[in-house]
């Protein structure tokens, strides 16, 4: 059994041993970062039943949330800029320092930034970054509430797709409990969100006369969750009786979605090779046990809940990772094309509507002017004069 009593050591030996252990710890930390990077890139957590590197680190390795977040963030950064491993192993930079630097490091400035941050404390690096960057505005999310104050958010940035190598999944909010019934929440919001919160507070004035922002947020969350569950899971206070089975096997009825969510407890049901159930409640998707491509139907017995990471993992296992990679790239390209077409349509409509006031000034009725303006949607980049002329051609002018 290990003993951690060093009372028999001389003062000199204690100091020498401590220095040696700290050096070993730094080297070990760099090694841990390299191994986390491999787990992350190879997605080795998926077959074990974890939805992300973060889940694996906090659940399987028992890291604290903060430790997992820092190590994953720095591990990914170090895979892109390998000199970071040496900086950690040699004790030049701490993980906290690298987390502060991470959003600002790129291929052009990596050497300069790392060199300028060597042996600096976190607050010194924050000042260093502040001098290099334009000042930013942090809005007050207190919205005039008695307990309001200037918010701050020093959490790591979140990105999309829990299984992607670029993501650090942090399911918990930046909170710290202070009492059994009150938990402070600090977050920076956009100006638009700030105004929406003010308006919601006004709308709820009769129900929440105090205007307490915590109560307003709780009410909005309850209302929002009802709508989200209805849309995603088909939940309803008055569920309809099951109708005919849809023609397409890909269509999952609300009745089936409700039954599957209730049966699976609203969590991913994937069980890893060592018996660990994923249990994630984020990025949930309805998965066909027997794929539709192989004759599967959208019935309760053939549908299960999977998080996106495990849904994609099982598709890779069933159809091959290269095939599914190509399919996902095709889907992304199609989605991008649809988005571009939608934007073009909106811009074309706005361009056409610019013509209406000029037609109205010529005495043309409003409904006729709108119909004529629709012809201009085909030439959104033309000059205003050309668009007006095209619209007037509808009236023989």
C-alpha positions as a Markdown table, in Angstrom:
| # | Residue | x | y | z |
|---|---|---|---|---|
| 1 | Unk | 0.0 | 0.0 | 0.0 |
| 2 | Unk | 1.3 | 3.4 | -0.9 |
| 3 | Unk | 2.2 | 5.8 | 1.9 |
| 4 | Unk | 2.1 | 9.5 | 1.5 |
| 5 | Unk | 3.8 | 10.5 | 4.7 |
| 6 | Unk | 7.1 | 12.3 | 4.1 |
| 7 | Unk | 7.8 | 13.4 | 7.7 |
| 8 | Unk | 11.0 | 11.4 | 7.8 |
| 9 | Unk | 12.5 | 13.3 | 4.8 |
| 10 | Unk | 14.9 | 16.2 | 5.4 |
| 11 | Unk | 13.9 | 19.6 | 4.2 |
| 12 | Unk | 16.2 | 19.4 | 1.2 |
| 13 | Unk | 14.8 | 16.0 | 0.2 |
| 14 | Unk | 11.2 | 17.2 | 0.4 |
| 15 | Unk | 11.9 | 20.1 | -1.9 |
| 16 | Unk | 14.0 | 18.0 | -4.3 |
| 17 | Unk | 11.3 | 15.3 | -4.4 |
| 18 | Unk | 8.5 | 17.8 | -4.9 |
| 19 | Unk | 10.3 | 19.4 | -7.9 |
| 20 | Unk | 10.9 | 16.0 | -9.5 |
| 21 | Unk | 7.2 | 14.9 | -9.0 |
| 22 | Unk | 6.0 | 18.2 | -10.5 |
| 23 | Unk | 8.2 | 17.7 | -13.6 |
| 24 | Unk | 6.8 | 14.1 | -14.0 |
| 25 | Unk | 3.3 | 15.4 | -13.6 |
| 26 | Unk | 3.8 | 17.9 | -16.4 |
| 27 | Unk | 5.2 | 15.2 | -18.7 |
| 28 | Unk | 2.3 | 12.9 | -17.7 |
| 29 | Unk | -0.2 | 15.7 | -18.5 |
| 30 | Unk | 1.2 | 16.1 | -22.0 |
| 31 | Unk | 1.0 | 12.4 | -22.5 |
| 32 | Unk | -2.7 | 12.4 | -21.3 |
| 33 | Unk | -3.4 | 15.2 | -23.8 |
| 34 | Unk | -2.0 | 13.1 | -26.6 |
| 35 | Unk | -4.0 | 10.1 | -25.6 |
| 36 | Unk | -7.2 | 12.1 | -25.2 |
| 37 | Unk | -6.6 | 13.4 | -28.7 |
| 38 | Unk | -6.4 | 9.9 | -30.1 |
| 39 | Unk | -9.6 | 8.9 | -28.3 |
| 40 | Unk | -11.3 | 12.0 | -29.7 |
| 41 | Unk | -10.1 | 11.7 | -33.3 |
| 42 | Unk | -10.8 | 7.9 | -33.5 |
| 43 | Unk | -14.0 | 8.3 | -31.6 |
| 44 | Unk | -13.1 | 5.3 | -29.4 |
| 45 | Unk | -15.7 | 6.3 | -26.9 |
| 46 | Unk | -18.6 | 5.4 | -29.2 |
| 47 | Unk | -18.4 | 1.5 | -29.0 |
| 48 | Unk | -18.0 | 1.8 | -25.3 |
| 49 | Unk | -21.4 | 3.5 | -24.9 |
| 50 | Unk | -20.4 | 7.2 | -24.5 |
| 51 | Unk | -21.8 | 9.9 | -26.8 |
| 52 | Unk | -18.7 | 12.2 | -26.7 |
| 53 | Unk | -15.2 | 12.5 | -25.5 |
| 54 | Unk | -16.5 | 14.7 | -22.8 |
| 55 | Unk | -18.9 | 12.0 | -21.6 |
| 56 | Unk | -16.1 | 9.4 | -21.6 |
| 57 | Unk | -13.7 | 11.7 | -19.6 |
| 58 | Unk | -16.3 | 12.6 | -17.0 |
| 59 | Unk | -18.0 | 9.3 | -16.6 |
| 60 | Unk | -15.4 | 6.6 | -17.5 |
| 61 | Unk | -12.3 | 8.4 | -16.4 |
| 62 | Unk | -14.0 | 10.3 | -13.6 |
| 63 | Unk | -12.6 | 13.7 | -14.5 |
| 64 | Unk | -14.3 | 16.8 | -13.1 |
| 65 | Unk | -16.3 | 18.8 | -15.6 |
| 66 | Unk | -13.7 | 21.6 | -15.6 |
| 67 | Unk | -10.7 | 19.2 | -15.9 |
| 68 | Unk | -12.4 | 17.3 | -18.8 |
| 69 | Unk | -13.2 | 20.5 | -20.6 |
| 70 | Unk | -9.7 | 22.0 | -20.3 |
| 71 | Unk | -7.9 | 18.8 | -21.3 |
| 72 | Unk | -10.1 | 18.1 | -24.3 |
| 73 | Unk | -9.8 | 21.7 | -25.5 |
| 74 | Unk | -6.0 | 21.7 | -25.2 |
| 75 | Unk | -5.7 | 18.2 | -26.6 |
| 76 | Unk | -7.5 | 19.3 | -29.8 |
| 77 | Unk | -5.4 | 22.4 | -30.0 |
| 78 | Unk | -2.2 | 20.4 | -29.5 |
| 79 | Unk | -3.1 | 18.0 | -32.4 |
| 80 | Unk | -3.3 | 21.1 | -34.6 |
| 81 | Unk | -0.2 | 22.7 | -33.1 |
| 82 | Unk | 2.1 | 19.9 | -31.7 |
| 83 | Unk | 4.5 | 22.4 | -30.1 |
| 84 | Unk | 1.9 | 22.8 | -27.4 |
| 85 | Unk | 2.8 | 19.3 | -26.1 |
| 86 | Unk | 6.3 | 20.4 | -25.3 |
| 87 | Unk | 5.1 | 23.7 | -23.8 |
| 88 | Unk | 3.0 | 21.7 | -21.4 |
| 89 | Unk | 5.6 | 19.0 | -20.6 |
| 90 | Unk | 8.3 | 21.7 | -20.0 |
| 91 | Unk | 6.0 | 23.7 | -17.7 |
| 92 | Unk | 6.0 | 26.8 | -20.0 |
| 93 | Unk | 2.2 | 27.0 | -20.2 |
| 94 | Unk | -0.6 | 25.7 | -18.0 |
| 95 | Unk | -3.9 | 24.2 | -19.3 |
| 96 | Unk | -5.7 | 27.3 | -18.0 |
| 97 | Unk | -3.4 | 29.6 | -20.0 |
| 98 | Unk | -3.9 | 27.5 | -23.2 |
| 99 | Unk | -7.7 | 27.6 | -22.8 |
| 100 | Unk | -7.5 | 31.4 | -22.7 |
| 101 | Unk | -5.2 | 31.4 | -25.8 |
| 102 | Unk | -7.1 | 28.8 | -27.8 |
| 103 | Unk | -9.7 | 31.0 | -29.5 |
| 104 | Unk | -7.0 | 33.3 | -30.7 |
| 105 | Unk | -4.3 | 30.9 | -31.9 |
| 106 | Unk | -3.9 | 30.3 | -35.7 |
| 107 | Unk | -1.1 | 29.1 | -38.0 |
| 108 | Unk | 0.2 | 32.6 | -38.5 |
| 109 | Unk | 0.5 | 33.7 | -34.8 |
| 110 | Unk | 1.0 | 30.4 | -32.9 |
| 111 | Unk | 4.7 | 30.8 | -32.3 |
| 112 | Unk | 4.4 | 34.5 | -31.3 |
| 113 | Unk | 1.4 | 33.9 | -29.0 |
| 114 | Unk | 2.9 | 30.9 | -27.3 |
| 115 | Unk | 6.2 | 32.7 | -26.8 |
| 116 | Unk | 4.6 | 35.8 | -25.4 |
| 117 | Unk | 2.5 | 33.7 | -22.9 |
| 118 | Unk | 5.3 | 31.6 | -21.5 |
| 119 | Unk | 5.2 | 31.4 | -17.6 |
| 120 | Unk | 2.4 | 34.0 | -17.5 |
| 121 | Unk | -0.5 | 33.7 | -15.2 |
| 122 | Unk | -4.0 | 33.4 | -16.5 |
| 123 | Unk | -5.0 | 37.1 | -15.8 |
| 124 | Unk | -1.8 | 38.2 | -17.4 |
| 125 | Unk | -2.6 | 36.3 | -20.6 |
| 126 | Unk | -6.1 | 37.7 | -20.6 |
| 127 | Unk | -4.6 | 41.2 | -20.5 |
| 128 | Unk | -2.3 | 40.2 | -23.3 |
| 129 | Unk | -5.2 | 39.0 | -25.4 |
| 130 | Unk | -7.2 | 42.2 | -24.6 |
| 131 | Unk | -4.4 | 44.4 | -25.9 |
| 132 | Unk | -4.3 | 42.5 | -29.1 |
| 133 | Unk | -8.1 | 42.5 | -29.6 |
| 134 | Unk | -10.8 | 45.0 | -30.1 |
| 135 | Unk | -12.9 | 45.6 | -27.0 |
| 136 | Unk | -16.2 | 43.7 | -27.0 |
| 137 | Unk | -19.6 | 44.6 | -25.4 |
| 138 | Unk | -21.1 | 42.4 | -22.7 |
| 139 | Unk | -24.8 | 43.1 | -22.2 |
| 140 | Unk | -26.5 | 43.2 | -18.8 |
| 141 | Unk | -28.8 | 40.3 | -18.6 |
| 142 | Unk | -30.3 | 41.5 | -15.4 |
| 143 | Unk | -33.2 | 43.1 | -17.3 |
| 144 | Unk | -33.8 | 45.5 | -14.4 |
| 145 | Unk | -34.5 | 42.6 | -11.9 |
| 146 | Unk | -33.8 | 43.3 | -8.3 |
| 147 | Unk | -31.1 | 40.6 | -8.3 |
| 148 | Unk | -29.7 | 41.6 | -11.7 |
| 149 | Unk | -26.1 | 42.4 | -12.4 |
| 150 | Unk | -23.5 | 42.5 | -15.2 |
| 151 | Unk | -23.2 | 38.9 | -16.5 |
| 152 | Unk | -20.0 | 37.2 | -17.5 |
| 153 | Unk | -19.4 | 34.0 | -19.4 |
| 154 | Unk | -15.9 | 32.5 | -19.3 |
| 155 | Unk | -17.0 | 29.0 | -20.3 |
| 156 | Unk | -15.5 | 27.3 | -23.3 |
| 157 | Unk | -17.2 | 28.0 | -26.6 |
| 158 | Unk | -19.7 | 25.4 | -27.7 |
| 159 | Unk | -20.0 | 24.1 | -31.2 |
| 160 | Unk | -22.3 | 21.7 | -33.0 |
| 161 | Unk | -22.4 | 18.0 | -33.4 |
| 162 | Unk | -21.5 | 16.1 | -30.2 |
| 163 | Unk | -19.5 | 13.5 | -32.1 |
| 164 | Unk | -17.4 | 15.9 | -34.2 |
| 165 | Unk | -13.7 | 16.2 | -33.3 |
| 166 | Unk | -14.2 | 20.0 | -33.0 |
| 167 | Unk | -16.7 | 19.8 | -30.2 |
| 168 | Unk | -16.4 | 20.0 | -26.5 |
| 169 | Unk | -19.8 | 18.9 | -25.1 |
| 170 | Unk | -20.6 | 20.6 | -21.8 |
| 171 | Unk | -24.1 | 19.6 | -20.8 |
| 172 | Unk | -24.2 | 21.6 | -17.6 |
| 173 | Unk | -24.8 | 25.4 | -17.6 |
| 174 | Unk | -22.3 | 27.8 | -16.0 |
| 175 | Unk | -24.0 | 27.6 | -12.6 |
| 176 | Unk | -22.9 | 27.5 | -9.0 |
| 177 | Unk | -25.5 | 26.6 | -6.3 |
| 178 | Unk | -25.9 | 29.0 | -3.5 |
| 179 | Unk | -29.1 | 27.7 | -1.9 |
| 180 | Unk | -31.4 | 24.8 | -2.2 |
| 181 | Unk | -33.9 | 26.7 | -4.3 |
| 182 | Unk | -31.7 | 29.4 | -6.0 |
| 183 | Unk | -28.9 | 28.9 | -8.5 |
| 184 | Unk | -27.2 | 31.9 | -10.1 |
| 185 | Unk | -26.9 | 31.7 | -13.9 |
| 186 | Unk | -24.4 | 33.9 | -15.8 |
| 187 | Unk | -24.7 | 34.2 | -19.6 |
| 188 | Unk | -24.0 | 36.9 | -22.2 |
| 189 | Unk | -26.9 | 37.3 | -24.6 |
| 190 | Unk | -27.5 | 39.2 | -27.8 |
| 191 | Unk | -29.3 | 42.6 | -27.9 |
| 192 | Unk | -32.2 | 40.9 | -29.7 |
| 193 | Unk | -32.5 | 38.3 | -27.0 |
| 194 | Unk | -32.3 | 41.0 | -24.4 |
| 195 | Unk | -35.2 | 42.9 | -25.9 |
| 196 | Unk | -37.2 | 39.6 | -26.3 |
| 197 | Unk | -36.7 | 39.0 | -22.6 |
| 198 | Unk | -37.9 | 42.5 | -21.7 |
| 199 | Unk | -41.0 | 42.0 | -23.9 |
| 200 | Unk | -41.8 | 38.6 | -22.4 |
| 201 | Unk | -41.4 | 40.1 | -18.9 |
| 202 | Unk | -44.0 | 42.8 | -19.9 |
| 203 | Unk | -46.4 | 40.1 | -21.3 |
| 204 | Unk | -46.2 | 38.2 | -18.1 |
| 205 | Unk | -46.8 | 41.3 | -16.0 |
| 206 | Unk | -50.1 | 40.0 | -14.6 |
| 207 | Unk | -48.9 | 36.5 | -13.8 |
| 208 | Unk | -45.5 | 37.8 | -12.4 |
| 209 | Unk | -46.1 | 41.3 | -11.0 |
| 210 | Unk | -42.7 | 41.5 | -9.4 |
| 211 | Unk | -41.0 | 41.1 | -12.8 |
| 212 | Unk | -38.5 | 38.7 | -11.3 |
| 213 | Unk | -36.4 | 37.5 | -14.2 |
| 214 | Unk | -35.8 | 34.1 | -12.7 |
| 215 | Unk | -39.6 | 33.5 | -12.6 |
| 216 | Unk | -40.0 | 34.9 | -16.1 |
| 217 | Unk | -37.3 | 32.5 | -17.4 |
| 218 | Unk | -38.9 | 29.5 | -15.6 |
| 219 | Unk | -42.3 | 30.3 | -17.1 |
| 220 | Unk | -40.8 | 30.7 | -20.6 |
| 221 | Unk | -38.9 | 27.4 | -20.3 |
| 222 | Unk | -42.0 | 25.6 | -19.2 |
| 223 | Unk | -44.0 | 27.0 | -22.2 |
| 224 | Unk | -41.1 | 26.3 | -24.6 |
| 225 | Unk | -40.5 | 22.7 | -23.4 |
| 226 | Unk | -44.2 | 21.9 | -24.0 |
| 227 | Unk | -43.9 | 23.1 | -27.6 |
| 228 | Unk | -40.6 | 21.4 | -28.2 |
| 229 | Unk | -41.7 | 18.1 | -26.8 |
| 230 | Unk | -44.8 | 18.2 | -28.9 |
| 231 | Unk | -42.8 | 18.9 | -32.0 |
| 232 | Unk | -39.9 | 16.5 | -31.4 |
| 233 | Unk | -41.6 | 13.7 | -29.5 |
| 234 | Unk | -45.3 | 14.0 | -30.4 |
| 235 | Unk | -46.3 | 14.6 | -26.8 |
| 236 | Unk | -49.8 | 15.8 | -26.2 |
| 237 | Unk | -52.3 | 16.2 | -23.4 |
| 238 | Unk | -55.0 | 14.7 | -25.6 |
| 239 | Unk | -53.2 | 12.2 | -27.9 |
| 240 | Unk | -55.3 | 11.1 | -30.9 |
| 241 | Unk | -56.0 | 7.5 | -31.6 |
| 242 | Unk | -53.7 | 5.9 | -34.1 |
| 243 | Unk | -54.6 | 6.3 | -37.7 |
| 244 | Unk | -53.5 | 4.4 | -40.8 |
| 245 | Unk | -49.9 | 3.5 | -41.1 |
| 246 | Unk | -48.2 | 6.1 | -43.4 |
| 247 | Unk | -47.2 | 5.1 | -46.9 |
| 248 | Unk | -43.6 | 6.0 | -46.5 |
| 249 | Unk | -41.7 | 3.7 | -44.1 |
| 250 | Unk | -39.5 | 6.7 | -43.1 |
| 251 | Unk | -42.4 | 8.7 | -41.7 |
| 252 | Unk | -42.7 | 8.2 | -37.9 |
| 253 | Unk | -46.1 | 9.0 | -36.6 |
| 254 | Unk | -46.7 | 11.1 | -33.4 |
| 255 | Unk | -48.2 | 8.0 | -31.7 |
| 256 | Unk | -45.1 | 5.9 | -32.4 |
| 257 | Unk | -42.8 | 8.8 | -31.3 |
| 258 | Unk | -44.7 | 9.1 | -28.0 |
| 259 | Unk | -44.6 | 5.4 | -27.3 |
| 260 | Unk | -40.9 | 5.1 | -28.1 |
| 261 | Unk | -39.9 | 8.2 | -25.9 |
| 262 | Unk | -41.9 | 6.8 | -23.0 |
| 263 | Unk | -40.4 | 3.3 | -23.3 |
| 264 | Unk | -36.8 | 4.5 | -23.7 |
| 265 | Unk | -37.1 | 7.2 | -21.0 |
| 266 | Unk | -36.2 | 10.0 | -23.3 |
| 267 | Unk | -32.5 | 8.8 | -23.5 |
| 268 | Unk | -30.2 | 7.1 | -25.9 |
| 269 | Unk | -30.5 | 3.3 | -25.5 |
| 270 | Unk | -27.1 | 2.3 | -27.0 |
| 271 | Unk | -25.3 | -0.2 | -24.8 |
| 272 | Unk | -21.5 | -0.3 | -25.2 |
| 273 | Unk | -19.3 | -3.3 | -25.5 |
| 274 | Unk | -18.6 | -3.3 | -21.7 |
| 275 | Unk | -22.3 | -2.9 | -20.8 |
| 276 | Unk | -22.4 | 0.8 | -20.3 |
| 277 | Unk | -25.7 | 2.4 | -21.5 |
| 278 | Unk | -25.1 | 5.8 | -23.2 |
| 279 | Unk | -28.2 | 7.4 | -21.7 |
| 280 | Unk | -27.6 | 10.8 | -23.3 |
| 281 | Unk | -30.6 | 13.1 | -23.6 |
| 282 | Unk | -29.0 | 15.4 | -26.1 |
| 283 | Unk | -29.2 | 15.3 | -29.9 |
| 284 | Unk | -31.8 | 12.5 | -29.8 |
| 285 | Unk | -32.9 | 10.9 | -33.0 |
| 286 | Unk | -35.4 | 8.1 | -33.8 |
| 287 | Unk | -33.4 | 5.1 | -35.2 |
| 288 | Unk | -34.8 | 2.2 | -37.2 |
| 289 | Unk | -33.5 | -1.1 | -35.8 |
| 290 | Unk | -34.0 | -2.8 | -39.1 |
| 291 | Unk | -32.9 | 0.0 | -41.5 |
| 292 | Unk | -35.5 | 1.3 | -44.0 |
| 293 | Unk | -33.1 | 0.4 | -46.8 |
| 294 | Unk | -33.4 | -3.2 | -45.7 |
| 295 | Unk | -37.2 | -3.3 | -45.3 |
| 296 | Unk | -37.6 | -1.8 | -41.9 |
| 297 | Unk | -40.9 | 0.0 | -40.9 |
| 298 | Unk | -41.6 | 2.8 | -38.6 |
| 299 | Unk | -43.3 | 0.8 | -35.8 |
| 300 | Unk | -42.8 | 1.0 | -32.1 |
| 301 | Unk | -41.0 | -2.3 | -32.1 |
| 302 | Unk | -38.6 | -1.2 | -34.8 |
| 303 | Unk | -37.9 | 2.3 | -33.5 |
| 304 | Unk | -35.5 | 3.2 | -30.7 |
| 305 | Unk | -33.9 | 6.4 | -29.4 |
| 306 | Unk | -30.3 | 7.1 | -30.2 |
| 307 | Unk | -28.2 | 10.1 | -29.7 |
| 308 | Unk | -26.8 | 11.5 | -33.0 |
| 309 | Unk | -23.3 | 10.2 | -32.3 |
| 310 | Unk | -24.5 | 6.6 | -31.8 |
| 311 | Unk | -27.0 | 6.8 | -34.6 |
| 312 | Unk | -24.2 | 7.7 | -37.0 |
| 313 | Unk | -21.9 | 5.1 | -35.5 |
| 314 | Unk | -24.4 | 2.3 | -36.1 |
| 315 | Unk | -25.0 | 3.5 | -39.6 |
| 316 | Unk | -21.3 | 3.4 | -40.2 |
| 317 | Unk | -21.2 | -0.2 | -38.9 |
| 318 | Unk | -24.2 | -1.3 | -41.0 |
| 319 | Unk | -23.3 | 0.4 | -44.3 |
| 320 | Unk | -19.6 | 1.2 | -44.0 |
| 321 | Unk | -18.0 | 4.4 | -42.8 |
| 322 | Unk | -16.9 | 5.6 | -46.3 |
| 323 | Unk | -20.3 | 5.1 | -47.8 |
| 324 | Unk | -22.0 | 7.0 | -44.9 |
| 325 | Unk | -19.3 | 9.8 | -45.1 |
| 326 | Unk | -20.2 | 10.3 | -48.7 |
| 327 | Unk | -23.9 | 10.3 | -47.9 |
| 328 | Unk | -23.4 | 12.9 | -45.2 |
| 329 | Unk | -21.4 | 15.1 | -47.5 |
| 330 | Unk | -24.1 | 14.9 | -50.1 |
| 331 | Unk | -26.7 | 15.8 | -47.5 |
| 332 | Unk | -24.7 | 18.8 | -46.4 |
| 333 | Unk | -24.2 | 19.9 | -50.0 |
| 334 | Unk | -27.9 | 19.6 | -50.7 |
| 335 | Unk | -28.8 | 21.5 | -47.5 |
| 336 | Unk | -26.4 | 24.3 | -48.4 |
| 337 | Unk | -27.9 | 24.5 | -51.9 |
| 338 | Unk | -31.4 | 24.6 | -50.4 |
| 339 | Unk | -30.4 | 27.3 | -48.0 |
| 340 | Unk | -28.8 | 29.4 | -50.8 |
| 341 | Unk | -31.9 | 29.0 | -52.9 |
| 342 | Unk | -34.1 | 30.1 | -50.0 |
| 343 | Unk | -31.9 | 33.2 | -49.4 |
| 344 | Unk | -32.0 | 34.0 | -53.1 |
| 345 | Unk | -35.8 | 33.7 | -53.0 |
| 346 | Unk | -36.2 | 36.1 | -50.0 |
| 347 | Unk | -33.8 | 38.6 | -51.6 |
| 348 | Unk | -35.5 | 38.4 | -54.9 |
| 349 | Unk | -38.9 | 39.0 | -53.3 |
| 350 | Unk | -37.5 | 42.0 | -51.3 |
| 351 | Unk | -36.0 | 43.4 | -54.5 |
| 352 | Unk | -39.3 | 43.1 | -56.3 |
| 353 | Unk | -41.3 | 44.8 | -53.5 |
| 354 | Unk | -39.1 | 47.9 | -53.9 |
| 355 | Unk | -41.0 | 48.5 | -57.2 |
| 356 | Unk | -44.5 | 48.7 | -55.5 |
| 357 | Unk | -44.3 | 52.2 | -54.2 |
| 358 | Unk | -43.5 | 53.6 | -57.7 |
| 359 | Unk | -46.4 | 51.7 | -59.2 |
| 360 | Unk | -48.7 | 53.0 | -56.6 |
| 361 | Unk | -47.6 | 56.6 | -57.3 |
| 362 | Unk | -48.8 | 56.0 | -60.9 |
| 363 | Unk | -52.3 | 55.2 | -59.7 |
| 364 | Unk | -52.0 | 51.4 | -59.9 |
| 365 | Unk | -54.1 | 49.5 | -57.4 |
| 366 | Unk | -52.2 | 47.8 | -54.5 |
| 367 | Unk | -53.1 | 44.2 | -55.5 |
| 368 | Unk | -52.3 | 44.8 | -59.2 |
| 369 | Unk | -49.0 | 46.5 | -58.2 |
| 370 | Unk | -48.1 | 43.4 | -56.1 |
| 371 | Unk | -48.8 | 41.0 | -58.9 |
| 372 | Unk | -46.8 | 43.1 | -61.4 |
| 373 | Unk | -43.9 | 43.3 | -58.9 |
| 374 | Unk | -43.7 | 39.5 | -58.8 |
| 375 | Unk | -42.4 | 39.5 | -62.4 |
| 376 | Unk | -39.4 | 41.4 | -61.1 |
| 377 | Unk | -38.3 | 38.5 | -58.9 |
| 378 | Unk | -36.7 | 37.0 | -62.0 |
| 379 | Unk | -34.3 | 40.0 | -62.2 |
| 380 | Unk | -33.4 | 40.8 | -58.6 |
| 381 | Unk | -29.9 | 42.2 | -59.6 |
| 382 | Unk | -31.3 | 44.6 | -62.2 |
| 383 | Unk | -31.5 | 48.3 | -61.6 |
| 384 | Unk | -34.6 | 49.8 | -60.0 |
| 385 | Unk | -35.4 | 51.5 | -63.3 |
| 386 | Unk | -35.3 | 48.2 | -65.2 |
| 387 | Unk | -37.5 | 46.5 | -62.6 |
| 388 | Unk | -40.1 | 49.3 | -62.7 |
| 389 | Unk | -40.2 | 49.1 | -66.6 |
| 390 | Unk | -40.7 | 45.3 | -66.4 |
| 391 | Unk | -43.5 | 45.7 | -63.9 |
| 392 | Unk | -45.2 | 48.4 | -66.1 |
| 393 | Unk | -45.1 | 46.1 | -69.1 |
| 394 | Unk | -47.9 | 44.2 | -67.4 |
| 395 | Unk | -50.1 | 47.3 | -68.0 |
| 396 | Unk | -49.0 | 47.9 | -71.6 |
| 397 | Unk | -46.8 | 50.9 | -70.5 |
